[in-house]
Amino acid sequence: RAGTSLLHKFLKNNQQVVAFPEKSGVDNSEGIFLQDVYPYFGIGTEGTKGGKRGQESGIGTYALHARNYLNETSELVSMENRRIMFNSWSYFWDLSQTNTVLMERSPTNMLIARFLQAQFTLSGQETTAGSFFLVMSRHPIAVSFSLRQWSICKHLSLETLIENWLAEHERWKQDISNLKYTFSTKYEELVADPEKVLRKVCAWLGVDFVPSMLEIDEVIVDGN
């Protein structure tokens, strides 16, 4: 829908980037579902939360509800929770590799980036180089029509889906000045010239661009 899966596959092809396996027992191997420190929301929560909470946490609507926003003032920011989160994610990362970037992909991070940054920057001590936030956007109309073809979003109007996109990106716009390391790109730019975009992303991450990053053997087939 927003194209993050494609970017994720490109970056996984870099030996200096460590990602979760394609399937980690949860939907799309998104890190938000591989931890139990902060509430999860977004894809797949429509049926698990139920009632009003499910409506407010589900894909296509979660950015419209303030309860899903977290920043550095959250009581969840603590050394203990940082340890729990890192241990949960590191179970799926291959930590035997050195000098690598540990990648976690959750589109919902746009609403909780300041929280994540604070969680891994406690008492003035960053974990390694800190948290880097790579955001890719796609035109809201394309995203909304794509979501509307999904059974869990058919009940939502295009207006609601576009409003959710706008709310999420407005929140990111407000928060970006409080984030130390950020890089933004567009899906349309990636598909038009993937090598150009990936070279910029690699330079920002401090890893080498390798042509093999562009080689994706499997075709991404998605019914929506």
C-alpha positions in Angstrom: 0.0 0.0 0.0 2.5 2.6 1.1 5.4 0.7 -0.4 7.5 0.1 2.7 7.7 -3.7 1.9 9.6 -2.9 -1.3 12.1 -0.6 0.5 12.5 -3.2 3.2 13.4 -5.9 0.7 15.9 -3.7 -1.0 17.7 -2.8 2.3 17.7 -6.5 3.5 19.9 -7.3 0.5 22.7 -5.2 2.0 25.0 -7.3 4.2 25.4 -4.4 6.6 21.7 -4.3 7.4 20.2 -6.8 9.7 16.4 -7.2 9.5 13.7 -9.5 10.9 12.9 -12.6 8.8 10.1 -12.1 6.3 7.8 -14.1 8.6 8.3 -14.0 12.3 5.0 -15.5 13.3 3.2 -12.1 13.1 1.9 -10.0 10.3 4.6 -8.6 8.0 7.3 -9.1 10.7 6.6 -5.6 12.0 8.5 -4.9 15.2 5.4 -3.4 16.9 4.0 -6.9 17.1 7.2 -8.5 18.4 7.2 -6.6 21.7 4.8 -6.1 24.6 6.0 -2.8 26.1 3.9 -0.3 24.3 0.3 -0.8 22.8 0.2 -2.1 19.3 -2.0 -0.7 16.7 -2.3 -0.6 12.9 -2.6 -3.6 10.6 -4.4 -6.6 12.1 -5.7 -4.9 15.3 -9.2 -4.4 14.0 -10.3 -7.9 15.0 -8.2 -8.3 18.1 -9.1 -5.2 20.0 -12.8 -5.2 19.4 -15.4 -2.5 19.9 -14.3 1.1 20.0 -10.7 0.3 20.8 -10.5 -1.8 17.6 -12.0 1.0 15.6 -9.4 3.4 17.0 -6.4 1.2 16.6 -7.1 -0.4 13.2 -5.4 0.4 9.9 -6.9 3.4 8.1 -8.0 5.2 11.3 -5.3 4.9 14.0 -3.7 8.3 13.3 -7.0 10.0 14.0 -6.9 9.1 17.7 -4.5 10.8 20.1 -4.3 7.7 22.3 -2.0 6.0 19.7 0.6 8.8 19.9 3.6 8.5 22.2 6.6 10.7 22.8 9.5 11.1 25.3 7.1 12.1 28.1 5.5 8.6 28.2 5.8 6.7 31.4 6.8 3.7 29.3 10.3 5.3 28.7 12.6 3.5 31.1 15.9 1.5 31.2 13.9 -1.7 32.0 11.5 -1.3 29.1 14.5 -0.6 26.8 16.0 -3.9 27.8 12.8 -5.7 27.3 12.2 -4.2 23.8 15.8 -4.9 22.7 15.7 -8.4 23.9 12.4 -9.0 22.2 13.7 -7.7 18.9 17.2 -9.1 19.1 15.7 -12.6 19.3 14.9 -12.2 15.6 18.0 -10.2 14.6 21.2 -12.0 13.7 23.5 -10.2 16.2 26.5 -12.3 15.1 27.3 -9.7 12.4 29.3 -6.7 13.5 29.2 -3.1 12.3 25.6 -3.4 11.1 22.4 -1.5 11.1 19.6 -3.2 13.0 16.4 -2.6 11.0 12.9 -2.6 12.4 10.0 -1.8 10.1 6.6 -0.6 11.4 4.7 2.0 9.4 3.1 3.1 12.7 6.4 4.4 13.9 5.5 7.7 12.4 3.3 8.3 15.5 5.8 7.1 18.1 9.2 8.1 16.8 9.9 10.4 19.6 9.1 7.7 22.1 11.4 5.2 20.4 14.2 7.8 20.2 13.8 8.5 23.9 13.6 4.8 24.8 17.0 4.2 23.2 18.6 7.4 24.4 18.4 7.3 28.2 20.5 9.2 30.7 22.3 10.8 27.8 23.6 7.5 26.6 22.6 6.4 23.1 22.7 2.8 22.2 25.5 2.6 19.6 24.7 5.4 17.2 21.1 6.0 18.3 17.8 5.6 16.5 17.5 6.4 12.8 14.1 7.0 11.3 13.6 6.3 7.6 10.2 7.4 6.3 8.7 6.7 2.9 5.5 8.3 1.8 3.2 7.6 -1.1 0.5 9.8 -2.6 -2.5 9.7 -0.2 -5.0 8.9 -3.0 -3.0 5.9 -4.2 -2.7 4.6 -0.6 -6.4 5.2 0.2 -7.6 3.4 -2.9 -5.2 0.5 -2.2 -6.6 0.2 1.4 -10.2 0.4 0.2 -9.6 -2.9 -1.8 -8.7 -4.6 1.5 -11.6 -6.4 3.2 -10.9 -4.8 6.6 -11.1 -1.3 5.2 -14.0 -1.6 2.8 -16.3 0.0 5.5 -14.1 3.1 5.6 -14.7 6.0 3.2 -12.0 7.4 1.0 -12.4 10.7 3.0 -11.6 8.9 6.3 -8.6 7.1 4.8 -7.2 10.3 3.4 -7.8 12.1 6.7 -5.9 9.4 8.4 -2.9 9.8 6.0 -3.0 13.5 6.5 -3.1 13.2 10.3 -0.2 10.8 10.4 2.0 13.0 8.1 1.0 16.1 10.0 2.1 14.5 13.2 5.4 13.5 11.6 5.9 17.1 10.4 5.4 18.4 13.9 7.8 15.8 15.5 10.6 15.8 13.0 12.4 18.8 14.6 12.7 16.8 17.8 14.3 13.8 16.1 18.0 13.6 15.7 18.4 11.3 12.7 15.7 11.3 10.0 15.5 10.7 6.2 12.4 11.0 4.1 11.7 9.8 0.6 8.8 9.0 -1.6 7.5 5.7 -3.0 7.2 7.3 -6.4 10.9 8.3 -6.3 11.9 4.8 -5.3 10.2 3.0 -8.2 11.3 5.7 -10.7 15.0 5.4 -9.8 15.7 2.8 -7.1 19.4 3.0 -7.3 19.5 6.8 -6.8 17.2 6.6 -3.8 19.1 3.6 -2.3 22.5 5.3 -2.7 21.2 8.3 -0.7 19.7 6.0 2.0 22.9 4.0 2.3 25.0 7.2 2.6 22.7 8.4 5.3 22.9 5.1 7.2 26.7 5.0 6.8 26.7 1.7 4.9 28.0 0.8 1.4 25.6 0.7 -1.5 26.0 -2.6 -3.4 24.3 -3.2 -6.8 23.0 -6.6 -5.5 20.5 -4.6 -3.3 18.5 -4.0 -6.5 18.1 -7.8 -7.1 14.8 -9.0 -5.7 14.1 -12.6 -6.8 10.6 -13.0 -5.6 7.7 -11.2 -7.1 5.6 -9.4 -4.5 2.0 -10.7 -5.0 -0.7 -9.0 -2.9 -4.4 -9.4 -3.5 -5.0 -5.7 -2.6 
